[in-house]
Amino acid sequence: AGGGGGGQSYSSPNSRAPPATPQVQWLCDNYEGAEGVSLPRCTLYYHYLLHCQEQKLEPVNAASFGKLIRSVFMGLRTRRLGTGNSKYHYYGLRIKSGSPLLRLMDEQQHMAMRQQPFSQKNVKPVQKSQGITNGTVGGIGQQQGSTLCDISAQVQQYQQFLLPDGILLEHLKAFQTLYREHCEAILDVMVNLQFTLVETLWKSFWRFSQSNDAESLNHNESEKRLPKSCLVVLCKFEPVLRWTRECDNLLYQTLVEILIPDVLRPIPALTQAIRNFAKSLENWLTGAMMNIPEEMVRIKVVCIGSFSQTLRRYTSLNHLAQAARAVLQNSAQINQMLSDLNRVDFNNVQEQASWVCQCEDRLIQRLEQDFKATLQQQNSLEQWATWLDSVVSQVLKPYEHNPMALPKAAKVFLLNWSFYSMVIRDLTLRSAASFGSFHLIRLLYDEYMYYLIEHRVAQARGETPIAVMAE
């Protein structure tokens, strides 16, 4: 939201008839006309989606929302501000000074542009504070103006990390700066839900051109800062490859946390858009990197594949969570599940499973009792999630100070957990009335357990979950 501007440049909504819908009232409560200011069109729609999510309203599409805005703010103009990958703005519109959306805008800008573009809250500073100068990997979280580290000692130790022929220190610095700017631009468009612009940004950074002469003018500025010939050479340079992988893993982890901050909380307006976006990513990337060395393409594809898979898994988990929430809030279904569960021969299940899993009888008995008690209390989905988290903590507690052993223990636990789905088989054989409910709950708990485990493993290793999944 801009500042400035006194008088309005078009009819005030306050002069109109009283609002007929909650959407119109929301627009009037939060926005006002003013000269000399503008708001990105996508930002308004994003605010609207959040409002619909909070109020449990069904949102209209972006085009219909645009018509709604113009019906409220008569004479509103649209301008394209800036060049290149700029956004369309509503000119003469701003957020009211008392609106809670102002704080949201500040948080978005703080997150996207003003501070470090990547969240490293769960990442231990293991070799992440260096630059890529002369061949080291560096954390992208450094301030833009910070100087790159001089690690001549490491260059002497690893002679293969000497700069390639024709590459100067300035070229490395230029690549690092350009790549940071590129990542910030991706973060910015993603925060504003402009998914399709990601492909455009990739094509711009990697100097994609179907007809070299016709497209070359678009890349003049980048070419001056870093010639494409140098970019191609750097894309084969091991320290640059390692640094780029770390940047991408941090960027994609941050984007996951922005798009799906809570896998259990409903995001119906965004779920399908995120899934469609995830399916397109790899094709967009490989298309944009047509003339880039295979070494760099391979690293980028692995990272984007992990990002895409994570988005699809988390949106599926989110969908399961909403379906399961309906079951857990239905007293009749819960009582039927309890009745059917009490007829299951858990001793028989344990005898069969223990031969493979070698789990302690006491642990299995406690899990059975906890599960039945939690079901009987008709707990919410969030309370179930807390219980599942406590199960993971209990099982992995002996390994919490042993990051080398914890991943293997976690994988064994996942295998054991899935094997105990024989309870579902028993319910099936008995033609239990609640089989469908149990099957849904089991799918959700398996997925959520996987989610918890991957985060615990990542935390133990000082990496992002995205990086762990990319291995």
N, C-alpha and C positions, 0 to 999 in steps of 0.2 A: 504494500500500500504506500502510495506516495504521500508527501506532505502537501503543503501549500494550498493554493486555490481558494478563494472565497466563494463567490457566487456560483450557482449551478448553471450548467450550460444547456440544460433542457428541462422539461417539466418535472417538478418535484413529485415524488410518489405521495408526499403528504397531502397534495391537493386532490388526490384521486379519491374515489369512493372507498369505504372501509374494505380491507382485504377480504376476499371470499374464501381463500384456502390457507392452510398452515404454511405452505411454501411461500406464498406471497407475503404473509406476515413475517416470516423468517427473513426474507430479503429486505423488507422495510426496517426491520429491527437492527439489521447488521450492516447495511450499506447506505450510502448517500451520494448525491451528486456533488462534484466540485471541479473547478477548472484547473487545468494543468497537471492532473494526476491520472494514473492509469492502474489497472489491475490485469494480470494475465488471465485470459479466458479459462485456461485449464485449472487455474487456482480456484476460481469461483466454483467450478464444477466439482472439484475435489472437496471443497468446504461443504458443498451441498450433499455429496455422498456421505460424508461423515455425519452430517445432520440427520440424514435419513436412517443411517445405521443406529444412531443414538435414540431416535424417536420410533424406531421399528416401522419406518415408512418404506413403501416401494418406490425407488427412484425412477424418474423418467430418463431417457437417454440424453446425451449431450446436446443434440440438435433441438429437442423439445425444451430443454432447460434454457437454451439460448433464446428461444421465442418467449419463454416466460419472463426472462430478464427484460427483454425489450418491451414487453407489455406493461411492466412495472415502471421502468425508467425510460420514459418516452424520449425519442431522439438520440438514444445512446449510439455512439460511433465505435467502430472497430478499426484498429490500426495495427499494422505489423511494425513493431519497433525493433530497430537494430538490423543487422545483416546476418547472413549465414543461417544458423539453426535457431533463429529468433522465434519468439512466440507471438501469437496474436493477443492483443490487449484490448480491453474495454477502456476507451478513453473518456475521461470525465467522471470516473467512478472511484470511490474509495470506501474502505471499511470505517464505520463509525468509531469515534474515539472510545466509546464505552463498550464496544463489542468484545466478547471473549475471543473472537477470531483474530484480533490484533496480536494476542499472546501466541496463538497458534502460528501466525505468520512469522513472528520473531523466532520461534523454536525451529521452524522449517529453514529459515535463512541461516540461523546459527548452525544447524546441522549440515546444510548443504554447501554453504559458501564461506562462512566467516572463520570457522575453526578447522581443525584437522578433519579431512573428509572421511576418515575411517575410525570405527570404534575398535579399540584394542583392549577393552575392559577385561576380556577373558584370555588375552594373549600375553604370555610371559615374555619379558624382553630378552629373548634368546636370539642373539645375533640380529636384532631388528632395529638397532639404533644407528646403523651405518648407511653410507651411501653406496652407489655402485662405481664410484671413482676407482679406476685402476683395478676393478675386478672384485668388488665385494657386493653382497646383497644388502639392501637397506630397507628400513621401514618407511612406508609412504606417509606415516603420520608425522614426519618432521614438519616444522614450519616452512613455508615457501622460501623464506629468505635465509634459511640456515645453510651454513657452508658444508660442503661434502667432505667426508673424512679422508685424510691422507693415510693410506695404509701401505706405504711402500714396503714395510716389513713383510706383509702378506704376499705382495707381488714377488719379492725375492724368494719366499718359501714355495710359492706355486708359480713357476715360470710360465705355465700354460695360460695364466691369466694376464699376461702382458697385453697391452692394447694391440688390436689387429692392425695390419698395414693400412695406412691411409686414415686411421681414426685418431683424432686428437681428444684431449681431455674435454675441450669445449663441446665436442660432439656428444660425449657421454652426459655432460650437464644439460645440454639441450634436450636430449632424449628424456632424461629424468623429469625436466620441467614440463615438456610437452605431454608426457604420459600422465603426470599429476593433473594437469589441466583437463586432459581427456577424461580421466576418472571422475573429476569433480563435475564435468558436464554430464556424464552418464548419471551420476548421483542426483543431479539437479532435475533432469527430465524424468527420472524414475519417481522422485518425491512428488512430482506433479502429475504422475500417472500418464505421461506421454510415451507409452511403451514403443510405439513405432519409430520414434526418433532415435532409438538406440542403434538401429541399423545405419541410419544416416551418419551418426557420430563415428561408428566403426569405419565406414567407407571414407570419411574425411580423414581420420587419423592415419589409416593405412594407405592413403593416396590411391584409393581404388579408381580406376579409369578404364572404360571399355574402348575409348578412342583417345589415345594418349594426348594428341594435340588439342582436341576439343575440351577435354576436362582439365588440362594442366593449369589453366588460369585459376581454377578454384583452389588450387593447392599452393599458390605463390607464396603466401605468408609462411606456411609450414616449410616450404622448400628453402626459403631464405634462412630460417632458423636451423633446419637440419635437412640437408639434401637427401633425396630418396636413396641415392647410392650409398650414403652412410647409414641410413636407416636399415637397408637390406643387410649390410655387413654386421651391424649391431645385433640384428635378429639371429645371428649365428653365434654370438659371443656368450659363453656360458654364464658369466656373472649377470649379464642383462637378462638372460632367460630365467635365472633363479629369482632375480629381483621382480621381474614381471609376474612370475607365478605367485609370489607373496602378495604383491599389490592386488592381483585379481582375487585371490582368496579372501583378503580383507575387505575388498570392495563388495564382493558378492555376499559375504556374510552380513555386512551392514545392510545391504539391500533386502535380504531375507528378513532381517529384524524390523525394517521399515514397513515392508509390505505385509508381513504376517507377524506382528508383535506378540501375539498370543494365539497359539495353534488351537486353543479350545474356544476362543471367543468368536461369535458369528461374524463373517465378512461376506454376506451373500452378494452384495453389489460388485465385489471385486473378484470373487473366486474364479469365475469363468474367464474373465479378462486375463488374470494371472496365468491360468492354465494354457490359454491360447498363446500368450507371450512366451511361456516356457517351451512350448512345442516348436516355436519359430527360431529360437536363439541360435542353434547350431548351424542351420542353413544360412541365416543372416551373416554369422561370423565367417564361415568358410567362403561365402560369396564375396565378402568385403576384403578378404586376405588372399585373393587369387594369385598375386605376384609376390607374395611374401615367402621367405624361406620356410621349408617344412619344419625345421626345428622349432621355430616360434609358433607356427600354426598348431603343431602337436600339443604344445604346452597350453595354448589358449583354448583349444578344443576340450582338453581334459578338464580345465577349470570351469568352462561354460557348461560342460556336460554335468558336472557335479552340481552347479547352480540350478540348472534346469531340472535335474532329478529331485533336488531338495524342494524346489517350488511345487513340483507335482505331488511329491509325497506329503508335504505340509498342507496343501489344499485338500488332498484326499483325507488326511487326518482330520482336518477341520470339518469336512463334510460328514465324516463318520461321527464326530463329536456332536454335531447338531442332531443327527438321527438318534444317537444314544441318549442324548439329553431328554428327548421326548419319552423314551422308554423309562428312564430313571425317575421321571416325574409322574409316572402312571402307577398308582398304588395297586391296582388290580394285577398289572403285569408283574410288579415286584413280588407280590404275594404268590403268584403262580410260579415264578422262578424259584422262590424259597422252597415251596412245596416240592417241586421237581428235584431241586438240588439235594434235599434231605433224603431222597430215595436213591441217590447215587452211592455205590459202594466204593468209598474213597480208599479203603484198604486194598481192594483189588487194583485200583488205579496205581496206588503207590507201589505195590509189589511189581507190577509190570514196568513202571517208569524207573524205579530205583535200579533195576538191572542195567539200564542204559545211563541214567543220570547220576546215580550215586549221591543223591541228595539226602541230607539228614532227615530222619523221620520226624524229629521235633520241629524242624523248620517247615516241613510240609503240613504238619498238623496245625501249626500256628497260622500259616497262610490260609488254610481251609477255614479255621475259626474266624480269622479277621475278615475274610471275604463274606462269610455268612452274616457276621455281625454288621458289617458295613451295609450289606444289602438290606438287612432287617431294619436298620435305622433310616432307610430311604434317603441316603445322603445325596447331595448334589454331585454333579459331574466334577466340580472343582474339588470337593472333598475326596472323591475317588482318586483324582489325580494326585492329591497329597498322599494318599495311602500308597499308591504305586511308587511314588518318589521315595517314600520311607522304606519300601521293600528293596529298591535298588541300593539305597544307602546302607541298609543292613547287610546285604549280600556282598557289597564291595568294600565295606569298612576295613577288612583285614588288608586290603591292597591300597588304601588311600595314600600311603607314603611310599608306594612302590610303583611309579609310573610305567616301569618296564613290564611288570606282571599284570597290571590292571586291565589293559586291553584284552589279553587272552582270557582272563577271568570273566570279563564282561561278555565276551562272545560265548563262552561256555554257558553262562547264565541264560543268555538268550535262547540257546539250543534247548536247555533244560526247561525253560519257561514254555516254549512252543510244544515240547513233548507232552506236557501235562494237559494239552488240549484234548487228550483222550477222555477227559470228562465230557466234552462235547459229544464224542462218539457214543458214550454210555447213554447220554440223553437222547441221542438219535435212535439207538436201538430200542429204547423204551417208548419211542414215539411221544416224547414229552411235549406238552402243549406250549411250553415256553422255549422250545428249541430255537425259533427264529430270533427271539430276544437275546438268548445266550450267544448265538452266533454273531450277532451284531456287536454285543459287548466284547466278545472275545477278539473280533477284528480290531476294534478300537484299542483295547488294552495292549494287544500285540504291537500295534503301530506306535502307540504312545510309549511303550516300554523301549522300543527301538530308538525313539526320539530321545528319551532320557539317557539311554546308554551312550549314544553317539556324543551327547554333550558332556557326559562324565569323562569319556575317553579323551575328548578334545581338551577338556580342562586339565586333565592329568598330564597331558603331553605338551601343554602350553601352545596349542594350535587352535585354529577355528574349526568348527564342525565341518564346514565346507572343505577344508584342507584334508581332514581325516577321511571324508567320503571320496575324495578324489584319488586316494591311493589305490 
